[in-house]
Amino acid sequence: MTHELLPQQHRHAWMTQEMDDFRAQVRRYITREMSPHLDTWRRQGFIPREVWKPFAQMGFLLPEFGEEWGGGGGTLAHQLVVQDEMALQELPENIGVHSIVSHYILDYGTPEQKARWVPGLVSGDFFASIALTEPGCGSDLKSLRTRAQREGDEYVINGAKMFITNAFSGNFMVVAARTGEAGSGGVSLLVVENTHDQPGFRIGRRLEKLGQHASDTCEVFFDNLRVPAHNLLGTVEGQGFRQVMSQLAYERLLLAVPAAAAIELAVSLTVDYTRQRPAFGQHLSDFQNTRFKLAECATIAHVVRGFVNDCIQRLLDGTLDDEAAYMAKWWCTEQQCKVVDDCLQLFGGYGYMSEYPIARLYADARVQRIYGGTTEIMKDLIARRLFA
Ligand SMILES: Cc1cc2nc3c(=O)[nH]c(=O)nc-3n(C[C@H](O)[C@H](O)[C@H](O)COP(=O)(O)OP(=O)(O)OC[C@H]3O[C@@H](n4cnc5c(N)ncnc54)[C@H](O)[C@@H]3O)c2cc1C
């Protein structure tokens, strides 16, 4: 793997021997138990939920959760290492969504809610999605229109969501809905358990995407969906926006780390390919253009990895400011798209063929600049701080 091609990184405190061992275990498991099925999952358009139970039993699903919940007792760095290893083998980021949702429950759930949901999230009995985006709003989340109306001991949810990862393969959804007035203060998060069994909950199309074919992304409709009032996350209405916004730094790293992995994978594949592809009585790797291009890409890989490693350390130390996380998200994912595109060029026509991993990396990369906050929104947030 490319790690060996790149100059050694500074070892941060989080990169312990225990973490190296954990990484090696995750890598072995993915190689043996998951990668062989990836083509099937891509063709069918989703990873079956059953896959996550043995993954959880290995301690890889929520390794950062405490042992009192059945988790691995690790840190957020453990989850980020899992994401890294998944991306190095081209697996999509579905468990990142699961981790985000699980942290909402852990951080904002009442003791009863945590007791009800966290063990199932850790064991993989629940596999989670988060439904924020709507057909009419994505970046401008505070204008969402899905409504949750309190009726006695229940909320009645009506509305539609768009682009929801894990909606089909998962069975546990956190829904952002309007319980109050217009604007961010009127938004709450509500939990829908065993989604597929609920009257009033309907999955629309599984959307056909440019890339990330193994990851399911769906439209979701709520038509008088009734959930118990105690499924309101926390105890007070109107906290949803604040709850969603509070973990932004970690969530951004869940996308920046796979960007670093994809860049390294692209460089590695391209070094191998150009070494063996003959042209004009030499190999592609003999041309100065190839060598310079890959030297540039390897430099970017090194800088991206250094940046994300540093961000992980700061996340664990509690010193990662939101702006640094926004920078990591937009910059690393933009570099991912650039490097993968440069590498694909060196494959010539073969680079355009889906059977070549570089073509898939190209298609998979594009959404990284869009979901989890677009590049433009990240820049806007950074600029707000600059001009505050
Ligand atoms: C594969 C995939 C998976 C996804 N998974 C989920 C999920 O699990 N849950 C979920 O809730 N959502 C999910 N999303 C939705 C994703 O988060 C949104 O697509 C994203 O936030 C952008 O929203 P939008 O698509 O409505 O674009 P818009 O908000 O309409 O933006 C369109 C363009 O306008 C730009 N723009 C918007 N506002 C501004 C501004 N103020 N200044 C400058 N430029 C601006 C944007 O940067 C973008 O380039 C997913 C999307 C995809 C494609």
The ligand as an SDF file (V2000), in Angstrom:
LIG
                    3D

 53 58  0  0  0  0  0  0  0  0999 V2000
  -24.3010   10.6030   -2.1770 C   0  0  0  0  0  0  0  0  0  0  0  0
  -24.9210   11.5730   -1.2180 C   0  0  0  0  0  0  0  0  0  0  0  0
  -25.1750   11.1660    0.0840 C   0  0  0  0  0  0  0  0  0  0  0  0
  -25.7830   12.0420    0.9680 C   0  0  0  0  0  0  0  0  0  0  0  0
  -26.1210   11.6010    2.2270 N   0  0  0  0  0  0  0  0  0  0  0  0
  -26.8740   12.4000    3.0170 C   0  0  0  0  0  0  0  0  0  0  0  0
  -27.4020   11.9150    4.2630 C   0  0  0  0  0  0  0  0  0  0  0  0
  -27.1300   10.7760    4.6740 O   0  0  0  0  0  0  0  0  0  0  0  0
  -28.2060   12.7230    4.9940 N   0  0  0  0  0  0  0  0  0  0  0  0
  -28.5220   13.9800    4.5820 C   0  0  0  0  0  0  0  0  0  0  0  0
  -29.2690   14.6620    5.2830 O   0  0  0  0  0  0  0  0  0  0  0  0
  -28.0330   14.4840    3.4240 N   0  0  0  0  0  0  0  0  0  0  0  0
  -27.2250   13.7140    2.6250 C   0  0  0  0  0  0  0  0  0  0  0  0
  -26.7530   14.1980    1.4450 N   0  0  0  0  0  0  0  0  0  0  0  0
  -27.0840   15.5530    1.0500 C   0  0  0  0  0  0  0  0  0  0  0  0
  -25.9010   16.5090    1.0590 C   0  0  0  0  0  0  0  0  0  0  0  0
  -25.5030   16.8010    2.3740 O   0  0  0  0  0  0  0  0  0  0  0  0
  -26.3370   17.7540    0.2740 C   0  0  0  0  0  0  0  0  0  0  0  0
  -26.3860   17.3530   -1.0910 O   0  0  0  0  0  0  0  0  0  0  0  0
  -25.4130   18.9250    0.4590 C   0  0  0  0  0  0  0  0  0  0  0  0
  -25.5050   19.4290    1.7670 O   0  0  0  0  0  0  0  0  0  0  0  0
  -25.7220   20.0570   -0.5360 C   0  0  0  0  0  0  0  0  0  0  0  0
  -27.0800   20.3770   -0.5170 O   0  0  0  0  0  0  0  0  0  0  0  0
  -27.8980   20.4530   -1.9120 P   0  0  0  0  0  0  0  0  0  0  0  0
  -27.6080   19.1900   -2.6420 O   0  0  0  0  0  0  0  0  0  0  0  0
  -29.2920   20.7840   -1.6070 O   0  0  0  0  0  0  0  0  0  0  0  0
  -27.2160   21.6240   -2.7180 O   0  0  0  0  0  0  0  0  0  0  0  0
  -27.5360   23.2020   -2.5570 P   0  0  0  0  0  0  0  0  0  0  0  0
  -27.5620   23.5580   -1.1330 O   0  0  0  0  0  0  0  0  0  0  0  0
  -28.7090   23.5260   -3.4040 O   0  0  0  0  0  0  0  0  0  0  0  0
  -26.2370   23.8260   -3.2300 O   0  0  0  0  0  0  0  0  0  0  0  0
  -26.0280   23.8750   -4.6500 C   0  0  0  0  0  0  0  0  0  0  0  0
  -24.7500   24.6520   -4.9160 C   0  0  0  0  0  0  0  0  0  0  0  0
  -24.8940   25.9730   -4.4100 O   0  0  0  0  0  0  0  0  0  0  0  0
  -23.8340   26.2600   -3.5070 C   0  0  0  0  0  0  0  0  0  0  0  0
  -24.3070   27.1050   -2.4060 N   0  0  0  0  0  0  0  0  0  0  0  0
  -25.3890   26.8970   -1.6060 C   0  0  0  0  0  0  0  0  0  0  0  0
  -25.4650   27.8550   -0.6800 N   0  0  0  0  0  0  0  0  0  0  0  0
  -24.4030   28.6790   -0.8870 C   0  0  0  0  0  0  0  0  0  0  0  0
  -23.9190   29.8560   -0.2460 C   0  0  0  0  0  0  0  0  0  0  0  0
  -24.5150   30.3700    0.8190 N   0  0  0  0  0  0  0  0  0  0  0  0
  -22.7950   30.4490   -0.7470 N   0  0  0  0  0  0  0  0  0  0  0  0
  -22.1760   29.9280   -1.8260 C   0  0  0  0  0  0  0  0  0  0  0  0
  -22.5760   28.8220   -2.4620 N   0  0  0  0  0  0  0  0  0  0  0  0
  -23.6680   28.1970   -2.0010 C   0  0  0  0  0  0  0  0  0  0  0  0
  -23.3790   24.9070   -2.9890 C   0  0  0  0  0  0  0  0  0  0  0  0
  -22.0480   24.9550   -2.5000 O   0  0  0  0  0  0  0  0  0  0  0  0
  -23.5230   24.0490   -4.2280 C   0  0  0  0  0  0  0  0  0  0  0  0
  -22.3840   24.2080   -5.0360 O   0  0  0  0  0  0  0  0  0  0  0  0
  -26.0970   13.3590    0.5650 C   0  0  0  0  0  0  0  0  0  0  0  0
  -25.7970   13.7630   -0.7330 C   0  0  0  0  0  0  0  0  0  0  0  0
  -25.2250   12.8910   -1.6250 C   0  0  0  0  0  0  0  0  0  0  0  0
  -24.9630   13.3600   -3.0280 C   0  0  0  0  0  0  0  0  0  0  0  0
  1  2  1  0
  2  3  1  0
  2 52  2  0
  3  4  2  0
  4  5  1  0
  4 50  1  0
  5  6  2  0
  6  7  1  0
  6 13  1  0
  7  8  2  0
  7  9  1  0
  9 10  1  0
 10 11  2  0
 10 12  1  0
 12 13  2  0
 13 14  1  0
 14 15  1  0
 14 50  1  0
 15 16  1  0
 16 17  1  0
 16 18  1  0
 18 19  1  0
 18 20  1  0
 20 21  1  0
 20 22  1  0
 22 23  1  0
 23 24  1  0
 24 25  2  0
 24 26  1  0
 24 27  1  0
 27 28  1  0
 28 29  2  0
 28 30  1  0
 28 31  1  0
 31 32  1  0
 32 33  1  0
 33 34  1  0
 33 48  1  0
 34 35  1  0
 35 36  1  0
 35 46  1  0
 36 37  1  0
 36 45  1  0
 37 38  2  0
 38 39  1  0
 39 40  1  0
 39 45  2  0
 40 41  1  0
 40 42  2  0
 42 43  1  0
 43 44  2  0
 44 45  1  0
 46 47  1  0
 46 48  1  0
 48 49  1  0
 50 51  2  0
 51 52  1  0
 52 53  1  0
M  END
$$$$
